[in-house]
Amino acid sequence: MAKPTLYGADYSVYVRIARMALEEKGVGYELVPLDIFAAEGIPAWYLELHPFGRIPALEHDGFRLFETGAITRYVDEAFDGPALQPADARARARMSQIAGMLDAYGYRAMVWDVAVERLEKMPPDEALIAGGLAQAETMLKVLTSLKAEGPWLLGEQLTLADLHAAPIVAYFLKVAEGRDLLARFVQIRDWYARIADRASFARTEKVA
Ligand SMILES: N[C@@H](CCC(=O)N[C@@H](CS)C(=O)NCC(=O)O)C(=O)O
């Protein structure tokens, strides 16, 4: 089968989720660099692939796709390799719930309101950071309550839920407040140590 092409930047949390899925499946792919925040703006050709101007987008044998959740499910279903989605209806629903929850309530709070605000804004908006940390605390509480017994979020099987969560948590941990908060959620802290130890995580780390 032809190699898929993924468009995006190595700094992006969502691009990393898609790349981790490709890596875990053992799928060779080409990463075409696309800096979504480039001063010169988003190239017109990319808006053909993603009319909303976000990254990533995938192209495979003439098939074009955007939205990370759709991309990771496609990668799991279209290629050989270990299954990254549970067969059981309830576990599969839980997987979608965790990914949806991270998209809706985790990403902005943990990545932008806390990590990017602390690292890149001078001076940072402390109220925004405090609000982001409060939401992150709820996220970590809920992840703890939803986590099944076993090494991964859904138990014994590594799934798209783990791959969706890891890059968001990794970004959050760039700042001390993120590290201090995670330390209080032992099960998620230990889960993170496991996922961060995988080759798919190391191979998608941004090179400085
Ligand atoms: N719903 C999109 C979200 C992707 C997304 O927000 N990507 C970020 C980079 S991590 C982006 O493109 N941001 C550009 C912007 O906010 O203008 C998906 O699931 O792929």
The ligand as an ORCA input file, in Angstrom:
! r2SCAN-3c Opt
* xyz 0 1
  N      -9.842     19.603     15.714
  C      -8.510     19.582     15.166
  C      -7.600     20.399     16.060
  C      -6.213     20.547     15.496
  C      -5.502     21.750     16.090
  O      -6.078     22.590     16.809
  N      -4.207     21.836     15.759
  C      -3.464     22.990     16.210
  C      -1.993     22.654     16.388
  S      -1.767     21.538     17.752
  C      -3.544     24.063     15.140
  O      -3.547     23.765     13.965
  N      -3.647     25.317     15.563
  C      -3.694     26.416     14.651
  C      -4.615     27.506     15.133
  O      -5.172     27.380     16.232
  O      -4.768     28.476     14.394
  C      -8.016     18.145     15.040
  O      -8.540     17.267     15.738
  O      -7.143     17.870     14.206
*
